[in-house]
Amino acid sequence: MNKVNTVKQNYEEQLMRLPNVTGVGIGEKQGKTVIKVFVTQKIPQSDLQPQEIVPKSIEGCETDVEEIGTITAQ
């Protein structure tokens, strides 16, 4: 298993506790494998407490925050 998968598994529960976070996955950004953090709405960092901010990288693996809105069952 590659490092990104391991880091995602290790931190998924912690990331899911952050405000607005609805999911965590693996994706690609500019040709690099990244940890995708899906949120209902992107909020300026200035409006968040330091402990509520998704880190730019975790253990050397980049993160990418993607706004996907509210998820509802179809």
Phi, psi and omega in degrees: 000137182281168186301319182300316179299316181297313181296318178302312181298320182291331187247357185303313182299318180295317179294323181295341179279348181287150180301142176075348183285127181246348180188160178225135181209190178246136180211194181230141176218120180052043176078004179249145174282129183228165172270117179273131176242114183267131182233155177291324183205134175285134181240136178303140181304328181295339180267000182249153172286151181308322182284353180263353184277132175290125180296148180294332175208155179231120181049040177085357178261125180293150173247158177221117180271127182235126179279125180234003179077190181277133180267129176230151178292141180269000000 
